[in-house]
């Protein structure tokens, strides 16, 4: 509740200067990306593109790229980078992405980052920020194994750190919450190993481009959100200088 109130009280500062906010979130599962994205989406009027959700949506909608992805996934293959980038490109044409976007779950490798940059460059734009959510693996285990999710909206809760008002029930809709089947210690450790192996070069890539900011994701969600807003504000102030 405090986090939502803090977000709403700062909403008036999300004015015309925030247009064109183009952000990539990098962080392991449980680092808080899913908590921060809805706040930024609302306060800055940008769209939130989570690649997993985007793939499912394209498949359900029967788009050409969705059909390609489904055919590959049905055979156990990985969806090619070009197909994912094409889906992102299609999403960016929608009205809710007019003022910018948060991209979560992509890129995960340097070749993917390069293809994303090229796609944006072809549209005469570029990423404005890459936010790395830094957190120790041991804390992630506690966070992830207690995570609860509202399937309809993606809102997340936690049995220990941020419990719902009513046990296993979404605060806003009253609908049931779920534990994700892959939110267990064994699966998480494998995902973390893969994340660290693939993502370190991506972080270096964006560091060299000068658009990477590292956030201490161990802090309370409200403090993390204030840090993100500060990063955005400093960037805007720099751009506004003559």
C-alpha positions as CSV (number, residue, x, y, z in Angstrom):
1,X,0.0,0.0,0.0
2,X,2.8,2.4,0.9
3,X,4.5,1.7,-2.4
4,X,1.4,2.4,-4.4
5,X,0.7,5.6,-2.4
6,X,4.3,6.8,-3.1
7,X,3.9,6.1,-6.8
8,X,0.6,8.0,-7.0
9,X,1.9,11.0,-5.1
10,X,4.8,11.3,-7.6
11,X,2.6,10.8,-10.7
12,X,2.3,14.5,-11.5
13,X,6.0,14.7,-12.2
14,X,5.7,12.3,-15.1
15,X,5.2,15.0,-17.6
16,X,6.1,15.6,-21.2
17,X,9.8,15.3,-20.4
18,X,9.4,11.5,-19.9
19,X,8.2,10.8,-23.4
20,X,10.5,8.5,-25.3
21,X,11.5,6.5,-22.2
22,X,13.0,3.2,-23.6
23,X,14.2,0.9,-20.9
24,X,15.6,-2.6,-20.6
25,X,15.4,-4.5,-17.3
26,X,18.1,-7.0,-16.5
27,X,17.9,-9.1,-13.4
28,X,17.5,-12.7,-12.2
29,X,14.1,-14.1,-11.3
30,X,12.9,-12.7,-8.0
31,X,15.0,-9.5,-8.2
32,X,11.9,-7.2,-8.2
33,X,11.4,-6.4,-11.9
34,X,7.8,-7.5,-11.8
35,X,7.1,-5.2,-8.9
36,X,8.7,-2.1,-10.5
37,X,7.4,-2.5,-14.1
38,X,3.7,-1.8,-13.4
39,X,4.6,1.3,-11.4
40,X,6.8,2.7,-14.1
41,X,4.2,1.7,-16.7
42,X,1.5,3.7,-14.9
43,X,3.6,6.8,-13.9
44,X,5.4,7.2,-17.2
45,X,2.6,6.1,-19.6
46,X,4.8,3.5,-21.3
47,X,4.1,-0.1,-22.2
48,X,5.6,-3.2,-20.5
49,X,6.9,-5.9,-22.9
50,X,7.7,-9.1,-21.1
51,X,8.9,-11.5,-23.9
52,X,7.2,-14.6,-22.4
53,X,3.8,-12.9,-22.3
54,X,4.4,-11.4,-25.7
55,X,5.1,-14.8,-27.3
56,X,2.0,-16.3,-25.7
57,X,-0.1,-13.3,-26.8
58,X,1.1,-13.5,-30.4
59,X,0.4,-17.3,-30.5
60,X,-3.1,-16.8,-29.1
61,X,-3.8,-14.0,-31.6
62,X,-2.6,-16.1,-34.5
63,X,-0.3,-13.5,-35.9
64,X,2.2,-14.5,-38.6
65,X,5.1,-14.3,-36.2
66,X,3.0,-16.1,-33.6
67,X,2.4,-19.0,-36.0
68,X,6.2,-19.2,-36.7
69,X,6.9,-19.2,-32.9
70,X,4.3,-21.9,-32.2
71,X,5.6,-24.2,-34.9
72,X,9.1,-23.9,-33.5
73,X,8.0,-24.2,-29.8
74,X,5.8,-27.3,-30.6
75,X,8.9,-29.1,-31.8
76,X,10.9,-28.2,-28.6
77,X,13.0,-25.5,-30.4
78,X,14.0,-22.0,-29.2
79,X,12.3,-19.1,-31.0
80,X,14.9,-17.4,-33.1
81,X,16.1,-13.9,-32.1
82,X,14.8,-12.4,-35.3
83,X,11.2,-13.6,-34.6
84,X,11.3,-12.1,-31.1
85,X,12.7,-8.8,-32.3
86,X,10.0,-8.8,-35.0
87,X,7.4,-9.2,-32.2
88,X,8.9,-6.4,-30.3
89,X,8.8,-4.2,-33.4
90,X,5.1,-5.0,-33.9
91,X,4.3,-4.2,-30.2
92,X,6.1,-0.8,-30.5
93,X,3.6,0.2,-33.2
94,X,0.7,0.0,-30.7
95,X,-0.7,3.2,-29.1
96,X,0.2,2.3,-25.6
97,X,3.9,2.1,-26.6
98,X,3.9,5.6,-28.1
99,X,5.7,7.2,-25.2
100,X,8.2,4.4,-24.6
101,X,8.5,0.9,-23.3
102,X,10.0,-1.3,-20.6
103,X,11.5,-4.5,-22.1
104,X,11.8,-7.4,-19.6
105,X,13.3,-10.8,-20.5
106,X,15.1,-9.6,-23.7
107,X,18.0,-9.3,-24.6
108,X,19.7,-12.2,-22.8
109,X,22.7,-12.4,-25.0
110,X,25.0,-9.9,-26.8
111,X,23.8,-11.0,-30.3
112,X,20.2,-10.3,-29.1
113,X,21.3,-6.9,-27.8
114,X,22.9,-6.1,-31.1
115,X,19.7,-7.1,-33.1
116,X,17.6,-5.0,-30.7
117,X,19.8,-2.0,-31.2
118,X,19.7,-2.4,-35.0
119,X,15.9,-2.6,-35.0
120,X,15.6,0.5,-32.9
121,X,18.2,2.3,-35.0
122,X,16.2,1.5,-38.2
123,X,13.3,3.4,-36.5
124,X,15.7,6.3,-35.7
125,X,15.6,5.7,-32.0
126,X,17.7,3.9,-29.3
127,X,17.5,2.7,-25.7
128,X,17.6,5.4,-23.1
129,X,18.3,3.2,-20.0
130,X,19.4,-0.3,-19.1
131,X,18.6,-1.1,-15.4
132,X,20.5,-4.0,-13.7
133,X,18.7,-5.3,-10.7
134,X,21.6,-6.5,-8.5
135,X,20.9,-9.0,-5.7
136,X,22.6,-12.0,-4.0
137,X,21.5,-15.5,-5.0
138,X,20.8,-16.5,-1.4
139,X,18.2,-13.7,-0.9
140,X,16.6,-14.6,-4.3
141,X,15.9,-18.1,-3.0
142,X,13.9,-16.7,-0.1
143,X,12.1,-14.3,-2.4
144,X,11.2,-16.6,-5.2
145,X,10.1,-19.6,-3.1
146,X,7.5,-17.4,-1.4
147,X,6.3,-15.6,-4.4
148,X,2.6,-15.4,-5.3
149,X,1.2,-14.2,-8.6
150,X,-2.1,-13.0,-9.9
151,X,-2.3,-14.6,-13.3
152,X,-4.7,-12.1,-14.8
153,X,-2.6,-9.0,-14.2
154,X,0.9,-10.2,-13.3
155,X,0.7,-8.5,-9.9
156,X,3.1,-10.2,-7.5
157,X,3.0,-10.7,-3.7
158,X,5.1,-12.6,-1.2
159,X,4.2,-14.8,1.7
160,X,6.9,-13.2,3.9
161,X,7.8,-9.8,2.4
162,X,4.6,-8.5,0.8
163,X,1.6,-10.7,1.7
164,X,-1.8,-10.0,0.3
165,X,-4.5,-8.6,2.6
166,X,-6.3,-11.9,2.4
167,X,-4.5,-15.2,2.2
168,X,-3.9,-16.4,-1.4
169,X,-6.2,-13.6,-2.8
170,X,-5.5,-10.7,-5.1
171,X,-6.0,-7.3,-3.3
172,X,-7.8,-5.6,-6.2
173,X,-9.9,-8.3,-7.8
174,X,-10.4,-10.9,-5.1
175,X,-9.3,-13.6,-7.5
176,X,-7.0,-16.4,-6.4
177,X,-3.2,-16.1,-6.4
178,X,-0.9,-18.9,-7.5
179,X,2.6,-20.3,-6.9
180,X,4.4,-20.7,-10.2
181,X,5.4,-24.4,-10.7
182,X,9.0,-23.3,-11.5
183,X,9.3,-21.2,-8.3
184,X,11.3,-23.9,-6.4
185,X,14.9,-24.1,-5.1
186,X,16.2,-26.7,-7.6
187,X,14.7,-24.9,-10.7
188,X,15.8,-21.5,-9.4
189,X,19.4,-22.5,-9.0
190,X,19.5,-23.8,-12.6
191,X,17.9,-20.6,-13.8
192,X,20.4,-18.5,-11.9
193,X,23.4,-20.4,-13.2
194,X,22.2,-19.8,-16.8
195,X,21.3,-16.2,-16.1
196,X,24.8,-15.3,-14.7
197,X,26.5,-17.2,-17.6
198,X,24.5,-15.4,-20.3
199,X,24.0,-12.0,-18.8
200,X,27.4,-10.9,-17.7
201,X,28.5,-10.2,-21.3
202,X,25.2,-8.3,-21.9
203,X,25.9,-6.1,-18.9
204,X,29.4,-5.3,-20.2
205,X,27.9,-4.5,-23.6
206,X,25.6,-1.9,-22.2
207,X,28.2,-0.6,-19.7
208,X,30.4,0.3,-22.7
209,X,27.5,2.1,-24.3
210,X,27.2,4.2,-21.2
211,X,23.5,3.5,-20.6
212,X,23.7,0.9,-17.7
213,X,22.6,1.8,-14.2
214,X,22.9,-0.8,-11.4
215,X,20.3,-0.8,-8.7
216,X,20.6,-2.4,-5.3
217,X,17.6,-4.7,-5.5
218,X,18.0,-5.9,-1.9
219,X,16.4,-2.7,-0.6
220,X,12.6,-2.3,0.0
221,X,10.5,-1.9,-3.2
222,X,9.7,1.7,-2.4
223,X,13.4,2.6,-2.1
224,X,14.2,0.8,-5.3
225,X,11.4,2.7,-7.1
226,X,12.8,6.1,-5.8
227,X,16.2,5.1,-7.2
228,X,14.8,4.4,-10.6
229,X,12.9,7.7,-10.7
230,X,16.2,9.5,-9.7
231,X,18.0,7.8,-12.5
232,X,15.4,8.9,-15.0
233,X,15.3,12.4,-13.6
234,X,19.1,12.9,-13.8
235,X,19.1,11.7,-17.4
236,X,16.4,14.1,-18.4
237,X,18.2,17.0,-16.6
238,X,21.4,16.2,-18.5
239,X,19.5,16.1,-21.8
240,X,17.9,19.4,-21.1
241,X,21.2,21.3,-20.7
242,X,22.2,23.6,-23.6
